[in-house]
Amino acid sequence: MARELREVLNEGYEKLRRMLFSRQLAYRDLFNMDKPSAKAVLEDLAHFCRAHESTFHTDERAQSLLEGRREVWLRIQNHLELDSHKLWKLYGRKDLE
């Protein structure tokens, strides 16, 4: 029983890894920095998502909105900048060493 469970979990992890790495390739294809349009979109998103500035706001609702925008920016950057091992670790998987 324990062996069967381990096999099922391993298959699940492998499926998750394939999905994550496939998604990473899709991000890198879409935001290919060799394309001027991709660079322009990322620059716009960096500004809109406050990539390089604080999201602090005195209004809690406004700050929550800004934090949500920044979370999207960080997700895009993680998929573009991190190698597969670091991306896997970010998602809580320590077994890809």
C-alpha positions in Angstrom: 0.0 0.0 0.0 2.7 2.5 0.9 4.6 1.7 -2.3 1.4 2.3 -4.4 0.8 5.6 -2.6 4.5 6.7 -3.2 4.1 5.8 -6.9 0.9 7.9 -7.2 2.6 10.8 -5.4 5.6 10.6 -7.7 3.4 10.5 -10.8 1.6 13.6 -9.4 4.8 15.5 -8.7 6.1 14.6 -12.2 2.9 15.8 -13.8 3.1 19.1 -11.8 6.7 19.6 -12.7 6.0 19.1 -16.4 3.0 21.6 -16.2 5.2 24.2 -14.3 8.1 24.0 -16.7 5.7 24.1 -19.7 4.1 27.2 -18.3 7.6 28.7 -17.7 8.4 28.2 -21.4 5.1 29.8 -22.4 5.9 32.9 -20.3 9.4 33.1 -21.8 8.0 32.7 -25.3 5.4 35.4 -24.8 7.8 37.8 -23.1 10.7 37.2 -25.4 12.9 40.3 -24.8 14.1 40.1 -28.5 10.7 41.4 -29.4 10.2 45.1 -29.0 6.5 44.6 -28.2 7.4 42.3 -25.3 9.8 44.8 -23.9 7.3 47.6 -24.2 4.6 45.5 -22.4 6.9 44.5 -19.6 8.0 48.2 -19.1 4.3 49.2 -18.9 3.5 46.4 -16.5 6.5 47.3 -14.3 5.2 50.8 -14.0 1.5 49.7 -13.5 2.5 47.0 -11.0 4.9 49.2 -9.1 7.7 46.8 -9.7 10.4 49.2 -8.4 8.6 51.2 -5.8 6.7 50.7 -2.5 3.0 49.6 -2.6 2.4 51.4 0.7 -0.8 53.4 0.8 -2.6 55.0 3.8 -5.9 53.4 2.5 -5.8 49.7 3.2 -8.0 48.9 0.2 -5.8 50.9 -2.1 -2.7 49.1 -0.7 -4.4 45.7 -1.2 -5.0 46.6 -4.8 -1.4 47.7 -5.3 -0.1 44.5 -3.6 -2.2 42.4 -6.0 -0.7 44.2 -9.0 2.8 43.6 -7.6 2.1 39.9 -7.0 1.3 39.6 -10.7 4.5 41.3 -11.6 6.5 39.0 -9.3 4.9 35.9 -10.8 5.8 37.0 -14.3 9.4 37.8 -13.2 9.7 34.5 -11.4 8.8 32.6 -14.6 11.1 34.7 -16.7 14.2 35.0 -14.5 14.4 31.9 -12.3 15.9 28.7 -13.5 13.7 25.5 -13.4 15.3 24.4 -10.0 14.6 27.7 -8.3 11.1 28.0 -9.7 10.3 24.5 -8.5 11.7 25.4 -5.0 9.6 28.5 -5.0 6.5 26.4 -5.3 7.6 24.4 -2.2 9.2 21.5 -3.9 12.5 20.6 -2.3 13.0 17.3 -4.1 14.4 18.8 -7.3 18.1 19.1 -6.4 
